[in-house]
Amino acid sequence: MKIHGLAYIIIGIFVAAVSGYVYKYIPKNNEPNTSMAIFFFVGIIFIVVGFAKLFLRKIDRESDENMQSIIAERHKHTLEKHHIHKTVDHHTTAQTHNQPTHTSHYSQTHPYHGIHPPNAQQPSHHLSIILCKKCNNHNPINANYCHKCGYRLK
């Protein structure tokens, strides 16, 4: 989980302020509390890290937006190019070969490419199920016990 830069800044301000106050106004043996200087600098480091995270997040967001616009532009260009190529192929095959036009070079019923005639129905692949006698829950055929109530099926 990433911590937001504002959290670093708020914690850094709090640590630096409290340690600075203790250093200056709460003496230890009538001298400034020098052990609090470490915490003051830790607070300053937290503030710097928070601003760095905010700055890097802004740069990352801008680069993501630029990348998305580049991808969208390339995709649009590819679609236009594909559409023009498809239209040119459609016209040239119809005029030169006097054959019915289709965009695929595979046969219409090729089993490996999944291209089927529009009227063919796909077989439905249903899992074999067993109904539980106790709760009527649907269970896979290989289940020994009901998943809902635990009743022994086999």
C-alpha positions as CSV (number, residue, x, y, z in Angstrom):
1,M,0.0,0.0,0.0
2,K,1.4,3.4,-1.0
3,I,1.4,6.3,1.4
4,H,0.2,9.6,-0.1
5,G,2.7,12.5,-0.1
6,L,0.3,14.7,1.9
7,A,0.5,12.2,4.8
8,Y,4.3,12.5,4.9
9,I,4.0,16.3,4.8
10,I,1.4,16.4,7.6
11,I,3.4,14.0,9.8
12,G,6.6,15.8,9.1
13,I,5.1,19.2,10.1
14,F,3.7,17.7,13.3
15,V,7.0,16.0,14.3
16,A,9.1,19.1,13.4
17,A,6.7,21.5,15.2
18,V,6.5,19.4,18.4
19,S,10.2,18.6,18.6
20,G,11.1,22.3,17.8
21,Y,8.7,23.5,20.6
22,V,10.2,20.9,23.1
23,Y,13.7,21.9,22.0
24,K,13.2,25.6,22.5
25,Y,10.7,25.9,25.4
26,I,11.1,22.8,27.6
27,P,14.7,22.8,28.8
28,K,16.5,19.7,30.1
29,N,18.7,20.5,33.1
30,N,18.3,24.2,32.3
31,E,19.7,23.7,28.8
32,P,18.0,23.3,25.4
33,N,16.8,19.7,24.9
34,T,19.3,18.6,22.2
35,S,17.8,15.1,21.8
36,M,14.8,16.8,20.2
37,A,17.0,18.2,17.4
38,I,17.1,14.8,15.8
39,F,13.3,14.6,15.7
40,F,13.2,18.1,14.2
41,F,15.4,17.0,11.3
42,V,13.4,13.8,10.9
43,G,10.3,15.9,10.6
44,I,12.1,18.1,7.9
45,I,13.1,14.9,6.1
46,F,9.4,13.7,6.1
47,I,8.3,17.1,4.7
48,V,10.9,16.8,1.9
49,V,9.9,13.2,1.1
50,G,6.2,14.2,1.0
51,F,6.9,17.0,-1.5
52,A,9.0,14.7,-3.6
53,K,6.3,12.1,-3.7
54,L,3.7,14.7,-4.7
55,F,6.0,16.0,-7.5
56,L,6.8,12.5,-8.8
57,R,3.2,11.6,-8.7
58,K,2.3,14.6,-10.8
59,I,5.1,13.8,-13.3
60,D,3.9,10.1,-13.4
61,R,0.3,11.1,-14.0
62,E,1.3,13.4,-16.8
63,S,3.4,10.7,-18.5
64,D,0.5,8.3,-18.1
65,E,-1.8,10.8,-19.8
66,N,0.7,11.3,-22.6
67,M,1.1,7.6,-23.0
68,Q,-2.7,7.0,-23.2
69,S,-3.0,9.7,-25.8
70,I,-0.2,8.1,-27.9
71,I,-1.8,4.7,-27.6
72,A,-5.2,6.1,-28.5
73,E,-3.7,7.9,-31.5
74,R,-1.9,4.7,-32.7
75,H,-5.0,2.6,-32.2
76,K,-7.1,5.1,-34.2
77,H,-4.5,5.1,-37.0
78,T,-4.4,1.3,-37.1
79,L,-8.2,1.1,-37.3
80,E,-8.3,3.6,-40.1
81,K,-5.5,1.8,-42.0
82,H,-7.2,-1.6,-41.4
83,H,-10.5,-0.1,-42.6
84,I,-8.9,1.3,-45.8
85,H,-7.1,-2.0,-46.4
86,K,-10.3,-4.0,-45.9
87,T,-12.3,-1.7,-48.3
88,V,-9.6,-2.0,-51.0
89,D,-9.5,-5.8,-50.7
90,H,-13.3,-5.9,-50.9
91,H,-13.4,-3.9,-54.1
92,T,-10.4,-5.6,-55.8
93,T,-11.5,-9.2,-55.2
94,A,-15.1,-8.5,-56.3
95,Q,-13.9,-6.8,-59.6
96,T,-11.0,-9.0,-60.6
97,H,-12.0,-12.5,-59.6
98,N,-15.8,-12.4,-59.8
99,Q,-15.9,-14.4,-56.6
100,P,-18.0,-13.9,-53.5
101,T,-16.2,-11.6,-51.1
102,H,-15.2,-12.5,-47.6
103,T,-12.5,-11.0,-45.4
104,S,-11.0,-14.2,-44.0
105,H,-8.6,-16.4,-45.9
106,Y,-9.6,-19.4,-43.8
107,S,-12.4,-21.7,-44.9
108,Q,-15.7,-20.9,-43.3
109,T,-15.9,-24.1,-41.3
110,H,-12.2,-24.4,-40.2
111,P,-12.3,-26.2,-36.9
112,Y,-9.1,-24.6,-35.4
113,H,-9.9,-21.0,-36.0
114,G,-13.4,-21.0,-34.7
115,I,-15.0,-19.6,-37.9
116,H,-18.4,-21.2,-38.4
117,P,-21.3,-20.5,-40.7
118,P,-23.7,-18.1,-39.1
119,N,-26.5,-20.8,-38.9
120,A,-24.4,-23.4,-37.1
121,Q,-25.2,-23.7,-33.4
122,Q,-22.4,-24.1,-30.9
123,P,-22.8,-27.1,-28.7
124,S,-23.4,-26.0,-25.1
125,H,-20.8,-27.3,-22.7
126,H,-22.6,-27.8,-19.3
127,L,-20.9,-29.4,-16.4
128,S,-22.5,-32.6,-15.2
129,I,-24.1,-31.9,-11.8
130,I,-25.4,-33.9,-8.9
131,L,-28.3,-32.5,-6.9
132,C,-28.0,-32.8,-3.1
133,K,-30.9,-34.9,-1.7
134,K,-31.0,-32.8,1.5
135,C,-30.8,-29.2,0.2
136,N,-31.1,-29.5,-3.6
137,N,-27.8,-27.7,-4.1
138,H,-26.1,-28.2,-7.5
139,N,-22.7,-29.9,-7.0
140,P,-20.1,-31.0,-9.6
141,I,-20.2,-34.7,-10.7
142,N,-16.9,-35.4,-8.9
143,A,-18.0,-34.0,-5.5
144,N,-18.2,-36.5,-2.7
145,Y,-20.0,-34.1,-0.3
146,C,-22.4,-31.2,-0.8
147,H,-20.6,-27.9,-0.8
148,K,-23.5,-26.2,1.0
149,C,-24.7,-28.6,3.7
150,G,-22.0,-31.3,3.8
151,Y,-24.3,-34.2,3.0
152,R,-22.5,-37.2,1.6
153,L,-23.3,-37.5,-2.1
154,K,-21.5,-40.8,-3.0
